[in-house]
Amino acid sequence: MSLVVVPTGTANTASVLAALRRLGVSPSMAASAAEVARAERVVLPGVGSFGAAMAEVERQGMRRILVDRVLEGRSTLAVCVGMQLLARASEESADVDGLGLVGQDVRRFPETVRVPQLGWNRVSVTSGECRFVDDGWAYFANSFRITEAPDGWSAAVADHGGTFVAAMERGDVLACQFHPELSGSYGSSVLARWLGSEH
């Protein structure tokens, strides 16, 4: 299996790579857009700002490749800011266009709750039939979120100042606002299902 991780420049890639290796796969960092295009599986991670991550995607010429992969339902995992990049835009970086694959903008949590959200939160499947995500507890580290499940996607939600999309999936595409690589046995089981493995 060829599995590559997109170097978004803001990600905790060491944790992502380690989590995947624990499941018996050998991921590598993508060196080019062509490598992302031909890989069987691709991970789009992100920690940090929407604008910085999107700028790195653009710099490496990977926008079109990532858009095509998701539209075709090819095996792709987007994590945290990586999930947010699928949206049209984000309040965090108002002048930056996202990949536009989700017809919503990313919005900041309300001032009535602690921002950023750091820690464990309950994930509950609410719409469609999720193949990869199930109910459980996952680790989050985010100040921004997508508030509503997009049309055509199965979704799970969590609550922090109101419900928001904790994860969404369509075809072989999985996007997680939480960090599966930091979510213990729950996160490992999500990753294993996405990899098509039984661990």
HELIX and SHEET records of a PDB file:
HELIX    1   1 THR A   13  ARG A   22  1                                  10    
HELIX    2   2 ALA A   33  ARG A   38  1                                   6    
HELIX    3   3 PHE A   50  ARG A   59  1                                  10    
HELIX    4   4 ARG A   63  LEU A   71  1                                   9    
HELIX    5   5 VAL A   81  GLN A   84  1                                   4    
HELIX    6   6 PRO A  180  LEU A  182  5                                   3    
HELIX    7   7 GLY A  184  LEU A  195  1                                  12    
SHEET    1   A 9 SER A  28  MET A  29  0                                        
SHEET    2   A 9 LEU A   3  VAL A   5  1                                        
SHEET    3   A 9 ARG A  41  LEU A  44  1                                        
SHEET    4   A 9 THR A  76  VAL A  79  1                                        
SHEET    5   A 9 VAL A 173  CYS A 176  1                                        
SHEET    6   A 9 THR A 163  ARG A 170 -1                                        
SHEET    7   A 9 SER A 154  ASP A 159 -1                                        
SHEET    8   A 9 GLN A 117  SER A 127 -1                                        
SHEET    9   A 9 GLY A 136  ASN A 142 -1                                        
SHEET    1   B 4 SER A  93  ASP A  97  0                                        
SHEET    2   B 4 ALA A  87  SER A  90 -1                                        
SHEET    3   B 4 VAL A 102  ARG A 108  1                                        
SHEET    4   B 4 PHE A 144  ARG A 145 -1                                        
END                                                                             
